[in-house]
Amino acid sequence: MTTLRAAAAALLVVALVAAGCTDRDGDAAPVSETTTLHRGNGLEPESLDPHRARGVETFSILRDLYEGLVAEAADGALIPGVAESWTVSDDGLVWTFALRDDARWSNGDPVTAHDFEWSLRRAVDPATGSGYAPMLAVIADIRVPDPLTLELTLTGPTPYLPGLLAQPIAFPVHRATVEAHEARFTRPENSVTNGAFRLVDWVSQSHLRVERNGHYWNDAATRLDAVVYHPVESEATELARYRAGELHLTRTFPAQQYEWLVRNLGDEVRTAPYLSTYFYGFNLTREPFAGNPELRAALSMAIDREVIANQVMGAGEIAAWSWVPPGVADYTPQVYEWADWPPEQRIAEAKRLYAAAGFSVDAPLRVELRYNTAEAHRRIAVAVASMWRDALGVETVLHNEEWGTFLANRQAQVLEVYRSGWVGDYNDANTFAEALLASHGLNDMGWHDARYEALVLGAGRETDLAARRAMLEQAERMMLADYPLIPLYFYVSKALVKPEVRGYEPNVMNVHPSRHLYLAQ
Amino acid sequence: MLRYFTGRLLAAIPTLLVLVTLAFVMMRAAPGGPFDSEHMLQPEIRANLERMYHLDEPLLAQYGRYLGNLVRGDLGPSYKYPDWTVNELIAAGLPVSLLLGGLAMLIALFAGFAAGAFAALRQNSAGDHAVMGVAMTGISVPTFVTAPLLILIFAVYAGILPAGGWNGGAWRNLVLPVAVLALPQIAYIARLTRGAMIEVLRSDYIRTARAKGLRTRAIVLRHALKPSLLPVVSYLGPAVAAVLTGSLVVEQIFGLPGIGRYFIQGALNRDYTLVMGVVVFYGAFVIAMNLVVDLLYAWLDPQVRYR
């Protein structure tokens, strides 16, 4: 009896394994490799609901599946999407969008202004639980005079509105599908989308396949038959799969291997300035940084950004002497007045301020620098700590933490100096200015300046664009002068692109919709 | 036997309960929460999400609710992947992990036992030293070193196997991950088998068999094989656990859609329900495998059977 049971159990295991082997061999061969693009895509998309999605990886997929009123060209420039054209009232408050009459959902239904109205309301409904809902707060009212006209009334003139409307949070969703399937409306069997591609297959953590949407208004211009997104969290794995010819395009590459990659892969290595800032924040709610701008200035001035950007990073990163990165539309980043001082003068001034703050070689500052666990963050922290030690004699304790814990500690404001970064949501200085408002999630420094708030919020209501720009620039100068943070460098986007992939254009927003890409025969 | 079996099954319930409780407490004790991000949620949206997932209730109530749902087989929604339930994610990942682990265990058993027996029968010969040398290397080189090395050799340079991905479980995609997972186990089982078999070969009853004039082949197959299996079988429980934890790394490196990857992603994202679901599953699986091992043991060793 015992023997029989054990044998049966063993057989069961073998049978399970064998069954797994055989019935899965069938779908191994992809259909037509020549017109299928394989993209490495970092993390598994958390949700294909454009209003619930949070990660840039997911946004890449959503840009293929959906199209907003405004869309992005291969170089990231804003181009008409579902809206053929738009007009703005003189006060900049009322935007009227004329929708194209041939826009269709993947099931053939027409895409109407009602779809956009319903979707925009859904995006900001607390029941939807969208993390990006605040981006749409500028929209005060939505009107639909006729099915092909959408009228948005704003709380203030928002020159960057087209950029906002190109974001997934402003994408339309198919109302009947959402209402019928709720959380499951994103499944391949239910999915109805209005972009150049439609969802065909989604195996969580394995792959996600989209195929061209025959109902898309501009389908004639789409050159790929299908795109397969492969979630690969590990940069090393992504690189190996790229080198083995399994991926045409990667999401990133291991920064430490940049020189090796350039030597061996040459032009396939593509980097471009990216609208994002890497910085260190000071906790202004506690000693020693509370009420001590001299000390904060001294620490900021003692860091040579060129060394951080060129030697510690070295993949084309740009030294940051301002908060807003270069390349932001209609804006001049405001740099520290000491940015172009010779190093000796900069260090001498740092020493003077350090002494003025009450520290010296005999009574040095002891400070903890905390960062989330990652090799690049560690290398930067080591470099910064050594610059502080050499210039000022500061004793720095480095401390790394897993991301979730680190974020919780940052938000609880129990740290001293911490790593952070900010990626612009759209190409306008406002996305950087807003991030430092007291109420913003990024402002874990506890920095609050009433004049700064007035300037940034005022800029949001300013109808004269030149005046608006001046206000935002003044706000940045004011913030820099108070040293709540240390901008270190501006990121670059990194990708590996096979020579046969055409239509790929590096751009500051790092958006590469698949409909602009194709494979050379 | 049936009583023994049901007794063991019932005893598994408190073990699982302790496991669930520990996992629950540990997840909630970890700093941060599932909805934390630099893009901080608006307070009303956050409150709404917490209400939706009952995270606004007292911890004890949440614990009770979780247990109640668990009894009904409902592992809850995933916070990080709102398009899926934890049941769906585990159902999708389980066949992958099972196939990987099952194949690795089978290969480890056969290859390990064969190598161990081979070495034992040629004790202290060049062949023995070679096999044990390879085994020693297999044990001491960690998975996260062998995996990239094998990928580099077989995928990047030779181009004969894929560097990663699942591809619906095609055999070519399985070769490297299964090999990486099986290697340390092959090595361990080979060493265990060798030791056990050498001991058995020295025992009195083998000497008697030799004295009776039996051929070596008959002695090994009929008398030495079964007792040499005993330590290997008792190692199966820990081996299953080792393969499970090893598959976390292997799934990550090869980008395979198994439940190990959900475990890591879930823990990093404070996706409480997802982590709990995987823990419950792993726990139940290890308990079940230990039971199978005990049954096998009883079959192999009459002393256990009649006790």
Interface residues (C-beta under 8 A of the other chain):
Chain A: M1 T2 T3 R5 A6 A9 A10 V13 V14 L16 V17 G20 C21 R24 D25 G26 D27 A28 L43 E44 E46 S47 L48 D49 R52 R54 P126 A127 G129 S130 G131 Y132 A133 P134 A183 R184 T186 R187 V203 S204 Q205 S206 H207 H230 P231 V232 E233 S234 A236 T237 A240 R241 R243 A244 G245 E246 E402 W403 G404 T405 L407 A408 N409 Q411 S420 W422 H440 G441 L442
Chain B: M1 A30 P31 G32 G33 D36 S37 E38 H39 M40 L41 Q42 E44 I45 A47 N48 L49 M52 K80 Y81 P82 D83 W84 L89 A92 G93 P95 L98 L99 G102 L103 L106 P148 I151 L152 A155 V156 G159 P162 A163 G164 G165 W166 N167 G168 G169 A170 W171 R172 L174 Q252 I253 F254 G255 L256 P257 G258 R261 Y262 Q265 L268 N269 R270 V292 L295 L296 A298 W299 R305
